Every structure is written in C-alpha cells, then in structure tokens.
C-alpha cells in the first residue's frame, strides 16, 4: 500500500475532494441545461459561466490573504458559502419551477467569490500534507480520484437531468459542499513555514509573490500559457451543449462527453501516480499540450458523435498531463510561504481568459459554425506548446530565488 494511503489526514483530504468533485459535476450539467432550457441561448449560458469566473480577477489578493491565515479558515468558509448558494438556487427552482436568470447570475458571482479563497488554499495545503518526495504521487492521486468522482457525477448528472430535473442535481451539489466542509474540520493541517521577512501590507505581500515569479522562467511563462489555453477553452465549453442538441444527443450526449473527458483525466492521474516520480513535470506538460492540440484538431475536422466522444477521452488525458504536473512543478519550485500568492496569480491569469473570452464571443456563438471553435482551440494549444519549449530552458532553483529576494 502506498504510504500516502496510510496517512489519515491525506485520506480525509482525498475523500473530501472526491465528494466535492462529484457534486460539482452534477451542478455543472444541471446549471448549463437549466439556463439553456429557460432561455434557449448558448450565449446566455456563456454569460452565466463568465459571471462565475469573473471574480477570479481578485484571486491574487485572495492568495495574499491565504498566506497570512491558517489554511482551514478559507477552505471551510468557501465550502459553506458555496453549499448554501447551491441549495438556495436548487431549492427555489424546485419550488418555483423556473429561477429568474438574474438570480442565477447573482448566485454565480457569489459562488465565484467563494472560490477565490478555496483554489489557492487547496493548492497550498498539499505540500504540508505530504512529504516532498510524495508530491507527484499525491497530486496524481488527487487528480485521478477527483476525476473519477467527476466521472460518476457527470453520468449521474445526465441521468438526473433527463429523468428528474436540473434543480435536483443543483441541490445535490449543495449537499456535497457541506459534506466537504465537515470533512475539512477533521483534517489536521500543520503550520506552514513563516515568510523570510515580516508581514507587509497586502499590496506589499502581493509584490513579494510577483518577485518570486519573475525570478523563474517557468513561473513567467506558466500564466501566459494558462491564459491562452483557457481563453480558447471557454467558447468550446459553451457550444458543446448546443452542438449535442443539433446531433440529437442533448443532455445525455453532453454528459457522456464530459464523462469520457473525466475518464481521460483519471487515466492521466493514474499514469502520473505510477511514473510521475521518474518523469520530469516539464516533459509531461509538453506531451499534454501536443495531445490536446491534436484532439481539438480532430474535433474541428470531424464534429460528429463518433469522433466527439473518443476525442473527449483524448482531450481529458492531455489535460491531465498538463494540469497535474503543473501543480507538482509549482509546489516544488515555490517556497511554501509564497504558495498562496503564486497560485493566486496563476489562478487569476488562467481564469481571466475564460470569462473575458466568453464575454467577447457570446454574441458570436450562435452566428458562426460551432466546429470552428474547436479549430481555434487547436491553434491555441499549438501556440502554448511553442511557448512551453521556451519556458523549459534551464531556470533558477527555488533556493536561488529565495536568496535573491
């Protein structure tokens, strides 16, 4: 048995993450089809998704606060707030039959604000839960188990939407966030090392995090690639439900696409658990960018169900080879006292691409051929691969970064 699975605290963290991912998958499908069924517009659905992500513009400031607080505080608070919001939207939809779009959008903004703190805090927590030698395996396990739960959630979400209704799935998601909050209460998180200098103003703390990033070529290029890739992913995410409706698949086809994508991510996580400690994260990321570029190109050329579904698994595998090693690479390169700020900056830059892209293209989604957005994503992945080759050149290790501050 892996030493990680004998670590009670890590196992609780693993179970809680899986529970939250399961509920989030349910709500992702439910919210998409709730808005689509009420408005009939892919553009309106894109706007709702954009409002969920727009608060991420403030994530660097949230990351600076995370580095000042005990990690449990932002983690549990975010789970409780998101749970209450989902239960409110789902409950009102069950009672009223339809929820005004403005109310759905308001809940989307508040959900995004809660996620501001959960993202950097969760990424900063892993290095204090496991030994440095087990980071790659821990991230691989978290990625594979989380995506396995997401896979079950997408299958259950499609069934619930088709058999019952979107509000039922949204309520289930709210319950999952509350369960995660309870599990987090049982997790023992050791204190992180203090920063090498005394706390400054919030803006000063943020500048110190940016200085850490400027000292490393990889940390400079990582946000650029994340921005490029998420900006291209946004319209693809928005047009998929409508594309499956034109193909006759509706909610079932869309949920199956997401399930197969999650299966690919799960497979990538298992591969990283097995070989991640023997393979440089930079090489795995490069391979993932190539795989996703080819996957999007195939969907662009052949936008039919027989290609969309296996293409989803290929894309998921590529995403796993990018995202999981990215987590490990940053956790290895960045001192623990700065992890909240660095992950906050990276999360803001990458997430900004999606809402801004959605806001810009939402008026165009219903006017251009849907497969054209796959071609755009393939181009963005290819450009990301080229940028990563530049970023992979030798860079300063974390010790030299610290010494230069």
N, C-alpha and C positions, 0 to 999 in steps of 0.2 A: 504494500500500500504506500502511496506517495506520502512523504512527511507532511505535505500540506493538508491532507485529509485527516491527519491526527491532530491538527491544530484546531481546537474547538472554536476559537474566535473567528478564524478564517472560514470554517464550515458554516457558521451562522451568517457571516457576510455573504457567502456563496448562496445560501438558501434564500436570504432576503433579496439579493439581486435577482435571482430567478423568479421569485414571486412578483417583484415589481415589473420585470420584463414581460411576464405572462399577461398581467393586467394592462400594461401599456399597449401590447399588440392588439388586445381586444378593442381598446378605445380608438386606436389608430384607424382601424377599419370602420368602426361604428361612427366616429365623428365625420369621416370622409363621406360616408353614404347618408348620414343624417343631413348634412349641408347639401349634398348633391340631390337628394330626393326632395328637399324643400325648395330648392332654387332651380335645379336643372342646369346649373352652370359650373363648368370646371374652373372658370375664372373666380367665382365667388368662393369655391372651395380652396383655391390657391390663396386668396386673401386671408381666409381664416388661418391657414397654416402659417402664413407670413406673420400674422399678429402673434402667434405662439412663439415665434423665433425672434421677433424684433427686440424684445428686452435684452437679448444677448449682447447688444451694444454696450451694456453696462457691466458685462462679465469681468473685465479687468479689475474694476473697483471691488466687485464681489470677491474676486480672488485675493485681493489685498486684505480684505476683512477676514477671509478664511484663514490666512496665515497668522492672524492675530488671535483667533478664537480656538477653543477646544473643538475638534472636528465633529464631535457628536451634535453640537448645537445647531449648525446649519443643516446637517444631514436630517436630523429628526424633524426640525421645523419645516423643511421643504416637503418632506413626505406627508406630514399632517395637513399642510395647506393644500397640496395637490389632491389629497384624498377627499377633503371637504368640497373642493371645487367640482371634482368629477361627480361626487354623489349629488351635489346640487343640480348640475346640468342634467344628469341622467334622471334624477327624481322628478324634476319639473317636466321633462319630456314624457315621462310615463304618465304624469297627471294631466298635462295639457294636450298631449298628442303632438304638438309642434312647439319648438322653442324659438322665440324671435332671434333672428340672426345676430342682432346687435348684442344680445345676451350671451350667445355662444362666443362671439368675438371678444367680449369683455372677459369671460372666463378664460379664453385663450391667452389674453395678455397677462392675467394674474398667474396662470399656470407657468408661463414663460418666466415671470419674475421669480417664482419659487425655484425654478430650475437653475437660475443664476448661481445660487449657492451650492446646490446639490452636485453639479458637474465638477467644479474644481475640488470640492471637498472629497468626493468619492475617489477621484484620481490621486489626490494627495494621501489618502488613507492607506492604499495598498502597500507602499513601501514601509509603513510602520506595522503592518500586519504580518509580513513575511520577511525572511532573511534575503539579503541581496542576491544570493545565488539562486533563489527560487522565484525571482521576479517574472522571468519569461514564462515559467510553468504556471504561476499564479494568474497572470493575465490571460494565458491560453485557456485555463480552466474557467475563469470568469467569462471570457468571450464565448466559449463553446456551451457552457451550461446556460448562460444568459440567452444565447441564440436558440438553444434547444427549447427553453421556456417560451421564447418569442415564436418559435415554430408552432408549438402547441397552441399558443394564444391566437395566432393568425388562423389556424384551422378552426378553432373554437369560435373565433370572431365571425368568420364567414358563415358558419352554421347558425350562430345566434342571430345574425342579421337576416339570413334567409328564412329561418324558422320562427324567430320571435320578433325582435326589433333592435335597432341601434341603441336605444336608451338602456336596454338590459345590459349590453356589453359595457356601456359607459359606467353604469353603477358597479359592475364587477371590477372595473379598473379602479374606481374609488376605494373599494374594499381592499384591493391589493396594496395601494399606497399606505393605508392604515396598518395593514399587517407588517409591511416593511418597517414602519416606524416602531412597532413593538419589538421586532427582531433587533433593530439597531440599539434599542435600550439594553439588550443583553450582551452586545458586543463590547469587549474591553479594548479600547484604543490607547496604546502607550503614547506618552507625550513625545512630540517631535523636538528635534534639536532647536535651540533658540537661534535667531539670526546672529551673524557675527558682529553686528552693530546694534545700538539701542534703537527702539522703535521711533520712526519719524512720523511726519504727517501722513495721511492716507495717500496723498499725491506723491510724497517722497518715497513711500514704500513701493508704490507702483513703478516709479522711475528706477528704483533699485532692481526690480524684476526685469524691466526692459534692458537694463545694463547687462544683466546676466545673459539675456538672449542675444544681444549684439556681439558678445564675445565668441559665439559659436556659429559657424557657417550653417550647420544643420538646423539650429534653432532660428536662424534668419529665414531660411528657405521653407521650413515647415509651414508657417502660417500662409505663405504665398500659395503653396500647393493646395492647402486646405481650402483657401478662399476660392481658387479656381475650380476645384472639383465639386465643392458644394453648390457653387453658383450654377454649374451645369446640371447637377442632380435635381435641383428644385423643380424645373419645368417637367422633367421626366416623371417625378413623383406625382405631380398634379395631373398629368394627362393619362396616366395608366388606368384609373377607374373608367374614364370615358372611352378609352381605347378598347377595354374589355367589354364595355356595353355594345360598341359597334360590332364586336366579334361574337356577341351573343353569350358572353360569359358572365357579365355583371359582377355581383359581389363574390360569387363562387370562384370565378376565374381570377379576380384580383387577389383574393385571399390566398389562392393556390400559388400565384406568382410570388407573393410575399413569403409564403411558407417555404417555397423552394429556395428563395434568396436566403432565408434564415438557415436552411439546411446547408447551403454552401458556406455560410459564415461559421456554422457549427463545425463543419468538416475542417475548415481552416484553423479553428481553435484547437481541435484535436491534433492536427499536424504540428502545430506550434508547441503543444504540450509535449509531444514526442521528440521533436528535433530542435525546438526553439533555442535551447541552451547551447546547441552546436552550430547554429547558423546566425550570422550577423543580422541584426534587425534591418540594417540598411539594404541588404540584398533581398530580403523578403519583401520589403516595401517596393523595391524596383520591380520585382516579379509581379506583385499585385497590381501595379499600375499598368503593366503590359497586358495582363489578363483582362482587366476591366475595359481597357481600350478596345481589345478585340471583341469582347462581349457586346459592348454598345454598338460597334460597327455591324455585327451580325444582326442585331435587332433593327437597326436602321435599314438594312438591305432586305430583310425578310420579316416584316412585322405581322406575323401570323402566329396563332396559338402554338403550333408545333415547334416554333423557334423561340417564342417568348418564354415558355416555361423552362426548357433546359437552359436558355440564356440567363434566366433568373438565378439558377443554381451557380452558373459560372461567374456571374457578377458578384454573388454573395461570397464565393470563395476568394475572389480577388479583393473585395472589400476587407475580408478578414485578414488577408496577408498585408494589407495596408494599415488598418486601424490598430490591431493588437500589437504588432511590433512597434508602432508609433508610441503607444503607451509605455512599453518597456524602455524604448530608447530615451524618452524624456525623463522617465523616472531614474534611469541610470546616469544621465548627463547633468541633471539639475539638482543642486543641493536641496534637501528636504525642506529647509526653512523657506525656500522660494517656490515650492511646487504649486501652491495655490495661485500665486501671481502668474506664473508661466502658463499653467493650464487655463487660467482665466483669459489671458491674452490670446492664446491659441484658440480657445473655445469661442471667443468673441469674433475673431477674424474669420474662422471657418463658418460659424453660424450666420455671420452677417451676409455672406454670399447667398444663402438660401432665401431669407426674406426679401433682400433687395432685388434679387433676380425674380422672385415671384411677383413683387410689386411692379417691376418693369414689364414683365412678359404677360401678366394676367390678362390684359386686354387683347393679346395676340394669340392666346392658347386656342381659342375657338375659330381663328381665322386661317391658321397655317396647318398643313398636313401634320397629323400627330407624330408620324415616324421621324419627321425632320428633327425633333428634339433629341432623339437617340443619336443622330449624326453629330449634333452639337456636343453632346456629352462625350462621344468617342474622340472628337478633336481635343476637348479639354483634358481628357485623360492622357492623350499623347503628349500634349504640351507639359503636363505635370511630370511625365516620365523624363522629358528632357531637362526640366528644372531640377529634378532629383539627382540626375547624374552630376550636375554641377555641385549640388549640396553634399554629395557623398565624398568629396575631396577631403583629405585629412584636416581635422579641426582640433582645437584645443580641448584637452580633457577637462572635466569639471574642476579638478584641483587647481589648474592654472586659471580657470575662470574666477574661482574664489580669490586666488591670490592677486588678481588684477583689480579687484574691487576696492 
